[in-house]
C-alpha cells in the first residue's frame, strides 16, 4: 500500500481590515460658517462606512434649527438619515458613519441678523465643496 498523509492546502494570509482602518487619513479642521438672515445652509463631509468623526460646533450665542444627517453615496431617491434634529446654539459629539456618503449639518437661521457657526471636526473625512 502507498499512503499519502493529508496535507492542508496552502492558504494565502488574509488581511483583516478593522472599522478603524480607513482609506481616508485622519485630519482635523476648524471652520467658521456664516448662516445668512432667514436662510439655511448645509456643510457636508464625505465619509466611508465606519469612518469616525468627532465634532463640536457653537454659534455666537444665537439659537439655530439644525439637522445633523447623512446621505448614502450614489443614492438617487433623495433618502437621508437624520442623527439629530434640534434647536440649539451648540452641540458636541461623535459619529461612526453607518454608510458611505455625505454626512453633515443643515443649519437654519430664523433671526434678523447673520449667525456665525464655529465648527471643529476631527476624523476620517474629506471636505465636500
N, CA, C and O atoms as a GROMACS GRO file, in nm:
protein
  516
    1UNK      N    1   0.084  -0.119   0.000
    1UNK     CA    2   0.000   0.000   0.000
    1UNK      C    3   0.088   0.124   0.000
    1UNK      O    4   0.192   0.130   0.064
    2UNK      N    5   0.040   0.221  -0.074
    2UNK     CA    6   0.107   0.351  -0.075
    2UNK      C    7   0.010   0.449  -0.010
    2UNK      O    8  -0.102   0.464  -0.058
    3UNK      N    9   0.051   0.515   0.097
    3UNK     CA   10  -0.039   0.601   0.173
    3UNK      C   11   0.014   0.743   0.173
    3UNK      O   12   0.130   0.767   0.207
    4UNK      N   13  -0.071   0.838   0.135
    4UNK     CA   14  -0.034   0.981   0.138
    4UNK      C   15  -0.096   1.043   0.262
    4UNK      O   16  -0.215   1.026   0.289
    5UNK      N   17  -0.017   1.114   0.335
    5UNK     CA   18  -0.074   1.182   0.451
    5UNK      C   19  -0.147   1.307   0.402
    5UNK      O   20  -0.096   1.381   0.317
    6UNK      N   21  -0.265   1.331   0.457
    6UNK     CA   22  -0.339   1.451   0.413
    6UNK      C   23  -0.264   1.577   0.453
    6UNK      O   24  -0.212   1.588   0.564
    7UNK      N   25  -0.260   1.669   0.362
    7UNK     CA   26  -0.192   1.795   0.387
    7UNK      C   27  -0.291   1.909   0.364
    7UNK      O   28  -0.368   1.908   0.268
    8UNK      N   29  -0.288   2.004   0.452
    8UNK     CA   30  -0.377   2.119   0.435
    8UNK      C   31  -0.330   2.201   0.315
    8UNK      O   32  -0.211   2.227   0.300
    9UNK      N   33  -0.422   2.241   0.230
    9UNK     CA   34  -0.381   2.324   0.116
    9UNK      C   35  -0.324   2.457   0.166
    9UNK      O   36  -0.362   2.507   0.272
   10UNK      N   37  -0.232   2.512   0.088
   10UNK     CA   38  -0.174   2.641   0.128
   10UNK      C   39  -0.278   2.750   0.110
   10UNK      O   40  -0.339   2.764   0.004
   11UNK      N   41  -0.296   2.827   0.214
   11UNK     CA   42  -0.392   2.936   0.212
   11UNK      C   43  -0.314   3.066   0.227
   11UNK      O   44  -0.239   3.083   0.323
   12UNK      N   45  -0.332   3.158   0.133
   12UNK     CA   46  -0.260   3.285   0.148
   12UNK      C   47  -0.310   3.360   0.272
   12UNK      O   48  -0.426   3.348   0.310
   13UNK      N   49  -0.222   3.437   0.334
   13UNK     CA   50  -0.266   3.512   0.452
   13UNK      C   51  -0.374   3.614   0.416
   13UNK      O   52  -0.371   3.674   0.308
   14UNK      N   53  -0.466   3.632   0.506
   14UNK     CA   54  -0.576   3.725   0.486
   14UNK      C   55  -0.555   3.844   0.577
   14UNK      O   56  -0.530   3.829   0.696
   15UNK      N   57  -0.566   3.964   0.518
   15UNK     CA   58  -0.554   4.086   0.599
   15UNK      C   59  -0.694   4.122   0.646
   15UNK      O   60  -0.784   4.144   0.566
   16UNK      N   61  -0.710   4.129   0.775
   16UNK     CA   62  -0.838   4.168   0.832
   16UNK      C   63  -0.838   4.320   0.847
   16UNK      O   64  -0.751   4.377   0.913
   17UNK      N   65  -0.935   4.384   0.785
   17UNK     CA   66  -0.946   4.530   0.793
   17UNK      C   67  -1.050   4.561   0.900
   17UNK      O   68  -1.166   4.522   0.889
   18UNK      N   69  -1.007   4.631   1.001
   18UNK     CA   70  -1.099   4.668   1.109
   18UNK      C   71  -1.168   4.799   1.074
   18UNK      O   72  -1.117   4.875   0.991
   19UNK      N   73  -1.282   4.826   1.135
   19UNK     CA   74  -1.352   4.952   1.106
   19UNK      C   75  -1.269   5.077   1.134
   19UNK      O   76  -1.298   5.183   1.080
   20UNK      N   77  -1.166   5.066   1.217
   20UNK     CA   78  -1.087   5.185   1.248
   20UNK      C   79  -0.981   5.213   1.142
   20UNK      O   80  -0.924   5.322   1.140
   21UNK      N   81  -0.954   5.117   1.054
   21UNK     CA   82  -0.857   5.139   0.947
   21UNK      C   83  -0.930   5.199   0.828
   21UNK      O   84  -1.015   5.134   0.767
   22UNK      N   85  -0.899   5.320   0.795
   22UNK     CA   86  -0.970   5.389   0.689
   22UNK      C   87  -0.877   5.427   0.575
   22UNK      O   88  -0.758   5.453   0.595
   23UNK      N   89  -0.933   5.428   0.454
   23UNK     CA   90  -0.857   5.471   0.337
   23UNK      C   91  -0.831   5.621   0.343
   23UNK      O   92  -0.732   5.669   0.287
   24UNK      N   93  -0.916   5.695   0.410
   24UNK     CA   94  -0.902   5.840   0.422
   24UNK      C   95  -0.826   5.869   0.552
   24UNK      O   96  -0.870   5.829   0.659
   25UNK      N   97  -0.712   5.937   0.542
   25UNK     CA   98  -0.635   5.964   0.665
   25UNK      C   99  -0.709   6.057   0.761
   25UNK      O  100  -0.794   6.136   0.720
   26UNK      N  101  -0.674   6.046   0.888
   26UNK     CA  102  -0.736   6.133   0.988
   26UNK      C  103  -0.688   6.276   0.968
   26UNK      O  104  -0.573   6.300   0.933
   27UNK      N  105  -0.778   6.370   0.991
   27UNK     CA  106  -0.746   6.512   0.981
   27UNK      C  107  -0.831   6.587   1.081
   27UNK      O  108  -0.921   6.530   1.142
   28UNK      N  109  -0.802   6.714   1.097
   28UNK     CA  110  -0.886   6.799   1.180
   28UNK      C  111  -0.894   6.937   1.117
   28UNK      O  112  -0.798   6.985   1.055
   29UNK      N  113  -1.008   6.999   1.134
   29UNK     CA  114  -1.033   7.131   1.077
   29UNK      C  115  -1.120   7.211   1.174
   29UNK      O  116  -1.202   7.155   1.247
   30UNK      N  117  -1.101   7.341   1.172
   30UNK     CA  118  -1.192   7.434   1.239
   30UNK      C  119  -1.233   7.535   1.134
   30UNK      O  120  -1.148   7.600   1.072
   31UNK      N  121  -1.362   7.549   1.115
   31UNK     CA  122  -1.414   7.640   1.013
   31UNK      C  123  -1.516   7.735   1.075
   31UNK      O  124  -1.582   7.702   1.174
   32UNK      N  125  -1.528   7.851   1.016
   32UNK     CA  126  -1.628   7.949   1.055
   32UNK      C  127  -1.726   7.961   0.939
   32UNK      O  128  -1.687   7.984   0.825
   33UNK      N  129  -1.853   7.945   0.969
   33UNK     CA  130  -1.958   7.943   0.867
   33UNK      C  131  -2.060   8.050   0.902
   33UNK      O  132  -2.109   8.055   1.014
   34UNK      N  133  -2.091   8.136   0.806
   34UNK     CA  134  -2.194   8.238   0.828
   34UNK      C  135  -2.326   8.189   0.771
   34UNK      O  136  -2.336   8.156   0.653
   35UNK      N  137  -2.427   8.184   0.858
   35UNK     CA  138  -2.562   8.144   0.816
   35UNK      C  139  -2.640   8.274   0.793
   35UNK      O  140  -2.666   8.349   0.888
   36UNK      N  141  -2.678   8.301   0.667
   36UNK     CA  142  -2.745   8.429   0.636
   36UNK      C  143  -2.881   8.444   0.704
   36UNK      O  144  -2.942   8.346   0.748
   37UNK      N  145  -2.926   8.568   0.712
   37UNK     CA  146  -3.056   8.602   0.770
   37UNK      C  147  -3.167   8.524   0.700
   37UNK      O  148  -3.175   8.523   0.577
   38UNK      N  149  -3.253   8.458   0.778
   38UNK     CA  150  -3.370   8.385   0.727
   38UNK      C  151  -3.335   8.285   0.617
   38UNK      O  152  -3.415   8.262   0.526
   39UNK      N  153  -3.217   8.225   0.625
   39UNK     CA  154  -3.174   8.127   0.525
   39UNK      C  155  -3.121   8.003   0.594
   39UNK      O  156  -3.095   8.003   0.714
   40UNK      N  157  -3.106   7.896   0.516
   40UNK     CA  158  -3.045   7.773   0.563
   40UNK      C  159  -2.919   7.745   0.486
   40UNK      O  160  -2.901   7.792   0.374
   41UNK      N  161  -2.830   7.667   0.547
   41UNK     CA  162  -2.704   7.635   0.482
   41UNK      C  163  -2.660   7.495   0.525
   41UNK      O  164  -2.674   7.458   0.642
   42UNK      N  165  -2.605   7.417   0.430
   42UNK     CA  166  -2.554   7.284   0.460
   42UNK      C  167  -2.402   7.285   0.458
   42UNK      O  168  -2.340   7.357   0.379
   43UNK      N  169  -2.342   7.204   0.544
   43UNK     CA  170  -2.198   7.185   0.545
   43UNK      C  171  -2.176   7.034   0.551
   43UNK      O  172  -2.218   6.969   0.647
   44UNK      N  173  -2.110   6.977   0.448
   44UNK     CA  174  -2.102   6.833   0.433
   44UNK      C  175  -1.959   6.781   0.429
   44UNK      O  176  -1.866   6.850   0.386
   45UNK      N  177  -1.943   6.658   0.475
   45UNK     CA  178  -1.818   6.584   0.472
   45UNK      C  179  -1.843   6.453   0.399
   45UNK      O  180  -1.949   6.393   0.414
   46UNK      N  181  -1.746   6.409   0.320
   46UNK     CA  182  -1.755   6.279   0.256
   46UNK      C  183  -1.686   6.178   0.348
   46UNK      O  184  -1.571   6.197   0.387
   47UNK      N  185  -1.757   6.071   0.381
   47UNK     CA  186  -1.704   5.971   0.473
   47UNK      C  187  -1.731   5.830   0.420
   47UNK      O  188  -1.832   5.805   0.354
   48UNK      N  189  -1.638   5.740   0.449
   48UNK     CA  190  -1.657   5.599   0.417
   48UNK      C  191  -1.736   5.532   0.529
   48UNK      O  192  -1.745   5.585   0.640
   49UNK      N  193  -1.792   5.416   0.501
   49UNK     CA  194  -1.866   5.340   0.602
   49UNK      C  195  -1.772   5.310   0.719
   49UNK      O  196  -1.658   5.269   0.698
   50UNK      N  197  -1.819   5.329   0.840
   50UNK     CA  198  -1.748   5.308   0.968
   50UNK      C  199  -1.642   5.413   0.998
   50UNK      O  200  -1.572   5.402   1.098
   51UNK      N  201  -1.629   5.515   0.913
   51UNK     CA  202  -1.534   5.624   0.945
   51UNK      C  203  -1.583   5.694   1.071
   51UNK      O  204  -1.704   5.704   1.095
   52UNK      N  205  -1.490   5.743   1.150
   52UNK     CA  206  -1.525   5.805   1.278
   52UNK      C  207  -1.503   5.956   1.270
   52UNK      O  208  -1.409   6.003   1.206
   53UNK      N  209  -1.590   6.029   1.336
   53UNK     CA  210  -1.584   6.175   1.338
   53UNK      C  211  -1.615   6.224   1.478
   53UNK      O  212  -1.710   6.178   1.542
   54UNK      N  213  -1.535   6.317   1.526
   54UNK     CA  214  -1.566   6.389   1.650
   54UNK      C  215  -1.591   6.534   1.608
   54UNK      O  216  -1.519   6.589   1.525
   55UNK      N  217  -1.692   6.595   1.667
   55UNK     CA  218  -1.729   6.731   1.626
   55UNK      C  219  -1.775   6.812   1.745
   55UNK      O  220  -1.819   6.761   1.848
   56UNK      N  221  -1.764   6.943   1.725
   56UNK     CA  222  -1.818   7.039   1.820
   56UNK      C  223  -1.847   7.166   1.743
   56UNK      O  224  -1.762   7.214   1.668
   57UNK      N  225  -1.966   7.220   1.761
   57UNK     CA  226  -1.996   7.347   1.699
   57UNK      C  227  -2.071   7.436   1.797
   57UNK      O  228  -2.138   7.388   1.888
   58UNK      N  229  -2.057   7.566   1.775
   58UNK     CA  230  -2.129   7.663   1.857
   58UNK      C  231  -2.151   7.789   1.775
   58UNK      O  232  -2.077   7.817   1.680
   59UNK      N  233  -2.252   7.863   1.813
   59UNK     CA  234  -2.279   7.991   1.747
   59UNK      C  235  -2.224   8.103   1.834
   59UNK      O  236  -2.165   8.079   1.940
   60UNK      N  237  -2.244   8.224   1.788
   60UNK     CA  238  -2.205   8.342   1.866
   60UNK      C  239  -2.311   8.374   1.971
   60UNK      O  240  -2.316   8.486   2.023
   61UNK      N  241  -2.395   8.275   2.002
   61UNK     CA  242  -2.498   8.293   2.106
   61UNK      C  243  -2.639   8.267   2.056
   61UNK      O  244  -2.726   8.224   2.132
   62UNK      N  245  -2.663   8.293   1.929
   62UNK     CA  246  -2.797   8.274   1.874
   62UNK      C  247  -2.830   8.126   1.860
   62UNK      O  248  -2.742   8.043   1.836
   63UNK      N  249  -2.957   8.094   1.875
   63UNK     CA  250  -3.006   7.957   1.861
   63UNK      C  251  -3.044   7.934   1.714
   63UNK      O  252  -3.107   8.019   1.651
   64UNK      N  253  -3.005   7.817   1.661
   64UNK     CA  254  -3.038   7.778   1.524
   64UNK      C  255  -3.112   7.645   1.524
   64UNK      O  256  -3.088   7.560   1.610
   65UNK      N  257  -3.200   7.627   1.428
   65UNK     CA  258  -3.255   7.495   1.400
   65UNK      C  259  -3.146   7.421   1.323
   65UNK      O  260  -3.082   7.479   1.236
   66UNK      N  261  -3.124   7.292   1.355
   66UNK     CA  262  -3.028   7.215   1.276
   66UNK      C  263  -3.072   7.071   1.261
   66UNK      O  264  -3.149   7.018   1.341
   67UNK      N  265  -3.020   7.010   1.155
   67UNK     CA  266  -3.042   6.868   1.125
   67UNK      C  267  -2.905   6.811   1.091
   67UNK      O  268  -2.846   6.846   0.989
   68UNK      N  269  -2.854   6.723   1.176
   68UNK     CA  270  -2.728   6.652   1.154
   68UNK      C  271  -2.766   6.520   1.087
   68UNK      O  272  -2.835   6.438   1.147
   69UNK      N  273  -2.721   6.499   0.962
   69UNK     CA  274  -2.771   6.386   0.885
   69UNK      C  275  -2.668   6.334   0.785
   69UNK      O  276  -2.561   6.392   0.767
   70UNK      N  277  -2.702   6.224   0.722
   70UNK     CA  278  -2.617   6.164   0.620
   70UNK      C  279  -2.699   6.117   0.501
   70UNK      O  280  -2.817   6.084   0.514
   71UNK      N  281  -2.633   6.116   0.385
   71UNK     CA  282  -2.696   6.071   0.261
   71UNK      C  283  -2.606   5.965   0.198
   71UNK      O  284  -2.489   5.992   0.173
   72UNK      N  285  -2.659   5.844   0.171
   72UNK     CA  286  -2.576   5.738   0.113
   72UNK      C  287  -2.520   5.776  -0.024
   72UNK      O  288  -2.586   5.843  -0.104
   73UNK      N  289  -2.396   5.733  -0.049
   73UNK     CA  290  -2.330   5.755  -0.178
   73UNK      C  291  -2.412   5.687  -0.288
   73UNK      O  292  -2.461   5.576  -0.270
   74UNK      N  293  -2.425   5.753  -0.400
   74UNK     CA  294  -2.492   5.702  -0.521
   74UNK      C  295  -2.642   5.684  -0.506
   74UNK      O  296  -2.705   5.625  -0.594
   75UNK      N  297  -2.702   5.733  -0.398
   75UNK     CA  298  -2.846   5.722  -0.382
   75UNK      C  299  -2.913   5.826  -0.471
   75UNK      O  300  -2.873   5.943  -0.470
   76UNK      N  301  -3.013   5.786  -0.546
   76UNK     CA  302  -3.085   5.879  -0.633
   76UNK      C  303  -3.229   5.902  -0.589
   76UNK      O  304  -3.306   5.970  -0.657
   77UNK      N  305  -3.266   5.844  -0.474
   77UNK     CA  306  -3.404   5.854  -0.428
   77UNK      C  307  -3.429   5.976  -0.340
   77UNK      O  308  -3.544   6.010  -0.312
   78UNK      N  309  -3.321   6.043  -0.295
   78UNK     CA  310  -3.338   6.155  -0.203
   78UNK      C  311  -3.337   6.112  -0.057
   78UNK      O  312  -3.362   6.194   0.031
   79UNK      N  313  -3.308   5.984  -0.031
   79UNK     CA  314  -3.306   5.933   0.106
   79UNK      C  315  -3.195   5.999   0.187
   79UNK      O  316  -3.084   6.020   0.138
   80UNK      N  317  -3.225   6.030   0.312
   80UNK     CA  318  -3.123   6.073   0.408
   80UNK      C  319  -3.164   6.024   0.545
   80UNK      O  320  -3.282   5.999   0.571
   81UNK      N  321  -3.065   6.009   0.634
   81UNK     CA  322  -3.090   5.964   0.770
   81UNK      C  323  -3.047   6.073   0.866
   81UNK      O  324  -2.931   6.114   0.866
   82UNK      N  325  -3.140   6.120   0.948
   82UNK     CA  326  -3.109   6.222   1.047
   82UNK      C  327  -3.056   6.157   1.174
   82UNK      O  328  -3.111   6.058   1.222
   83UNK      N  329  -2.948   6.214   1.228
   83UNK     CA  330  -2.889   6.165   1.352
   83UNK      C  331  -2.932   6.253   1.470
   83UNK      O  332  -2.940   6.205   1.583
   84UNK      N  333  -2.959   6.379   1.444
   84UNK     CA  334  -3.006   6.472   1.548
   84UNK      C  335  -3.079   6.587   1.479
   84UNK      O  336  -3.029   6.644   1.382
   85UNK      N  337  -3.196   6.621   1.531
   85UNK     CA  338  -3.272   6.737   1.484
   85UNK      C  339  -3.311   6.814   1.609
   85UNK      O  340  -3.383   6.763   1.695
   86UNK      N  341  -3.263   6.937   1.618
   86UNK     CA  342  -3.288   7.016   1.739
   86UNK      C  343  -3.282   7.164   1.706
   86UNK      O  344  -3.258   7.205   1.592
   87UNK      N  345  -3.304   7.242   1.808
   87UNK     CA  346  -3.278   7.385   1.805
   87UNK      C  347  -3.182   7.411   1.919
   87UNK      O  348  -3.212   7.381   2.035
   88UNK      N  349  -3.065   7.466   1.886
   88UNK     CA  350  -2.962   7.487   1.988
   88UNK      C  351  -2.861   7.590   1.939
   88UNK      O  352  -2.863   7.631   1.823
   89UNK      N  353  -2.772   7.631   2.031
   89UNK     CA  354  -2.663   7.718   1.990
   89UNK      C  355  -2.528   7.646   1.998
   89UNK      O  356  -2.423   7.707   1.982
   90UNK      N  357  -2.533   7.512   2.025
   90UNK     CA  358  -2.410   7.434   2.027
   90UNK      C  359  -2.442   7.285   2.030
   90UNK      O  360  -2.553   7.244   2.064
   91UNK      N  361  -2.342   7.206   1.994
   91UNK     CA  362  -2.354   7.061   2.003
   91UNK      C  363  -2.214   7.001   1.997
   91UNK      O  364  -2.126   7.052   1.928
   92UNK      N  365  -2.196   6.893   2.071
   92UNK     CA  366  -2.069   6.822   2.074
   92UNK      C  367  -2.100   6.674   2.070
   92UNK      O  368  -2.193   6.628   2.137
   93UNK      N  369  -2.022   6.597   1.992
   93UNK     CA  370  -2.047   6.454   1.987
   93UNK      C  371  -1.954   6.383   1.893
   93UNK      O  372  -1.849   6.435   1.854
   94UNK      N  373  -1.994   6.261   1.857
   94UNK     CA  374  -1.916   6.182   1.763
   94UNK      C  375  -2.011   6.101   1.676
   94UNK      O  376  -2.128   6.082   1.711
   95UNK      N  377  -1.959   6.055   1.564
   95UNK     CA  378  -2.038   5.976   1.471
   95UNK      C  379  -1.948   5.869   1.411
   95UNK      O  380  -1.836   5.897   1.370
   96UNK      N  381  -1.998   5.746   1.406
   96UNK     CA  382  -1.938   5.641   1.324
   96UNK      C  383  -2.034   5.625   1.208
   96UNK      O  384  -2.148   5.583   1.227
   97UNK      N  385  -1.987   5.658   1.088
   97UNK     CA  386  -2.075   5.662   0.971
   97UNK      C  387  -2.139   5.526   0.946
   97UNK      O  388  -2.068   5.426   0.932
   98UNK      N  389  -2.272   5.520   0.940
   98UNK     CA  390  -2.340   5.393   0.917
   98UNK      C  391  -2.335   5.347   0.771
   98UNK      O  392  -2.366   5.232   0.740
   99UNK      N  393  -2.296   5.439   0.682
   99UNK     CA  394  -2.285   5.408   0.539
   99UNK      C  395  -2.190   5.508   0.476
   99UNK      O  396  -2.165   5.615   0.532
  100UNK      N  397  -2.137   5.473   0.360
  100UNK     CA  398  -2.051   5.566   0.285
  100UNK      C  399  -2.139   5.672   0.222
  100UNK      O  400  -2.248   5.643   0.173
  101UNK      N  401  -2.092   5.796   0.223
  101UNK     CA  402  -2.166   5.905   0.162
  101UNK      C  403  -2.133   6.037   0.227
  101UNK      O  404  -2.030   6.052   0.293
  102UNK      N  405  -2.223   6.135   0.208
  102UNK     CA  406  -2.201   6.267   0.267
  102UNK      C  407  -2.274   6.274   0.401
  102UNK      O  408  -2.386   6.226   0.416
  103UNK      N  409  -2.206   6.334   0.497
  103UNK     CA  410  -2.260   6.350   0.632
  103UNK      C  411  -2.233   6.493   0.675
  103UNK      O  412  -2.128   6.549   0.644
  104UNK      N  413  -2.328   6.553   0.745
  104UNK     CA  414  -2.304   6.690   0.789
  104UNK      C  415  -2.429   6.755   0.846
  104UNK      O  416  -2.522   6.689   0.891
  105UNK      N  417  -2.425   6.886   0.843
  105UNK     CA  418  -2.525   6.966   0.913
  105UNK      C  419  -2.599   7.055   0.816
  105UNK      O  420  -2.545   7.103   0.716
  106UNK      N  421  -2.727   7.077   0.849
  106UNK     CA  422  -2.807   7.182   0.787
  106UNK      C  423  -2.847   7.273   0.902
  106UNK      O  424  -2.911   7.229   0.998
  107UNK      N  425  -2.809   7.400   0.891
  107UNK     CA  426  -2.847   7.499   0.992
  107UNK      C  427  -2.944   7.597   0.927
  107UNK      O  428  -2.927   7.634   0.811
  108UNK      N  429  -3.046   7.640   1.003
  108UNK     CA  430  -3.140   7.740   0.953
  108UNK      C  431  -3.144   7.856   1.051
  108UNK      O  432  -3.166   7.839   1.171
  109UNK      N  433  -3.122   7.974   0.997
  109UNK     CA  434  -3.121   8.098   1.076
  109UNK      C  435  -3.254   8.170   1.057
  109UNK      O  436  -3.285   8.219   0.949
  110UNK      N  437  -3.334   8.175   1.164
  110UNK     CA  438  -3.462   8.244   1.157
  110UNK      C  439  -3.456   8.381   1.226
  110UNK      O  440  -3.560   8.440   1.257
  111UNK      N  441  -3.334   8.431   1.250
  111UNK     CA  442  -3.318   8.561   1.316
  111UNK      C  443  -3.304   8.672   1.211
  111UNK      O  444  -3.302   8.645   1.091
  112UNK      N  445  -3.295   8.794   1.258
  112UNK     CA  446  -3.282   8.910   1.171
  112UNK      C  447  -3.137   8.956   1.153
  112UNK      O  448  -3.112   9.068   1.111
  113UNK      N  449  -3.043   8.869   1.186
  113UNK     CA  450  -2.901   8.900   1.167
  113UNK      C  451  -2.828   8.771   1.129
  113UNK      O  452  -2.871   8.662   1.167
  114UNK      N  453  -2.717   8.783   1.054
  114UNK     CA  454  -2.639   8.663   1.024
  114UNK      C  455  -2.589   8.598   1.154
  114UNK      O  456  -2.561   8.668   1.251
  115UNK      N  457  -2.577   8.466   1.153
  115UNK     CA  458  -2.528   8.393   1.269
  115UNK      C  459  -2.400   8.320   1.228
  115UNK      O  460  -2.395   8.254   1.124
  116UNK      N  461  -2.298   8.333   1.311
  116UNK     CA  462  -2.170   8.268   1.285
  116UNK      C  463  -2.164   8.136   1.361
  116UNK      O  464  -2.186   8.131   1.482
  117UNK      N  465  -2.133   8.028   1.288
  117UNK     CA  466  -2.113   7.896   1.348
  117UNK      C  467  -1.964   7.865   1.340
  117UNK      O  468  -1.903   7.878   1.234
  118UNK      N  469  -1.905   7.824   1.452
  118UNK     CA  470  -1.768   7.776   1.453
  118UNK      C  471  -1.775   7.625   1.473
  118UNK      O  472  -1.825   7.576   1.574
  119UNK      N  473  -1.722   7.552   1.374
  119UNK     CA  474  -1.727   7.407   1.372
  119UNK      C  475  -1.587   7.350   1.380
  119UNK      O  476  -1.501   7.384   1.298
  120UNK      N  477  -1.562   7.264   1.478
  120UNK     CA  478  -1.435   7.192   1.490
  120UNK      C  479  -1.463   7.044   1.468
  120UNK      O  480  -1.550   6.986   1.533
  121UNK      N  481  -1.388   6.984   1.376
  121UNK     CA  482  -1.408   6.844   1.341
  121UNK      C  483  -1.275   6.771   1.336
  121UNK      O  484  -1.172   6.829   1.303
  122UNK      N  485  -1.280   6.643   1.371
  122UNK     CA  486  -1.161   6.558   1.367
  122UNK      C  487  -1.205   6.418   1.330
  122UNK      O  488  -1.297   6.363   1.391
  123UNK      N  489  -1.139   6.359   1.230
  123UNK     CA  490  -1.176   6.224   1.192
  123UNK      C  491  -1.127   6.188   1.054
  123UNK      O  492  -1.035   6.250   1.001
  124UNK      N  493  -1.192   6.086   0.996
  124UNK     CA  494  -1.158   6.037   0.863
  124UNK      C  495  -1.265   6.085   0.766
  124UNK      O  496  -1.371   6.024   0.754
  125UNK      N  497  -1.237   6.196   0.698
  125UNK     CA  498  -1.335   6.257   0.609
  125UNK      C  499  -1.264   6.340   0.504
  125UNK      O  500  -1.144   6.367   0.515
  126UNK      N  501  -1.339   6.380   0.403
  126UNK     CA  502  -1.294   6.476   0.302
  126UNK      C  503  -1.397   6.587   0.303
  126UNK      O  504  -1.517   6.560   0.303
  127UNK      N  505  -1.352   6.711   0.304
  127UNK     CA  506  -1.446   6.823   0.300
  127UNK      C  507  -1.515   6.823   0.163
  127UNK      O  508  -1.449   6.814   0.060
  128UNK      N  509  -1.647   6.833   0.164
  128UNK     CA  510  -1.724   6.838   0.040
  128UNK      C  511  -1.747   6.984   0.006
  128UNK      O  512  -1.799   7.060   0.086
  129UNK      N  513  -1.707   7.021  -0.115
  129UNK     CA  514  -1.722   7.162  -0.156
  129UNK      C  515  -1.838   7.179  -0.250
  129UNK      O  516  -1.866   7.290  -0.294
   0.00000   0.00000   0.00000
